[in-house]
Amino acid sequence: MDYHLYLGNFRRAARCIGIAVLASFSLSACVYVSKPFTASEAFKKLPAAQEIIVSVTHVVLSDNKDEAKKFWTYNQDVIDSLPENNGYLGHKLRLKLFSGEAWTLTVWDDRDALGQFVFGDVHNTAMFEAMSAVARGRSITASFSVDQVPPSWEDLEKLMDAEGRNLLANSDY
């Protein structure tokens, strides 16, 4: 085989592989990963038409890796504590790969149960200790019937755009 022909084929193959790798990295930044909705036993026993409370938070973390690591540690503490809260009915999480963007959805019996969770020790500590990692954040709280839960992430994005409130005073999210 001619050396120049071999080298040309090798370069074309390397270029194609390089383009494929770059494309996969750029596409992965647009890809969300999500676990299925985790429903409590109490949720499974509720009548389909009963109204319950859904709380959704969307955050984008700053580029500070140490702060982000602290955020994820406290986030896991909060997730682990959810079943210990009175009125907890379920949750779902969504992360955007390689972006520091996260969505949380929690479901509650009523607004009082949600309030007790938000101002409870675990969540309150997480907010105090890890909020510095958040560059932008929004949240919404809405009523849904049991048979509408969990709403799709697409529907929640639209609701967040229409009604989401800014979590940070110094951000114009």
Buried (B, 14 or more C-beta within 10 A) or exposed (E): EEEEEEEEEEEEEEEEEEEEEEEEEEEEEEEEEEEEBBBBEEBEEBEEEEEBBBBBBBBBBBEBEEBBEBBBEBBEBBBEBBEEBEBBBBBBBBBBEEBBBBBBBBBBBEEEBBBBBBEBEBBEEBBEBBBEBBBBBBBBBEEBEBEBBBBEBEEBBEBBEEEBEEBBEEEEB
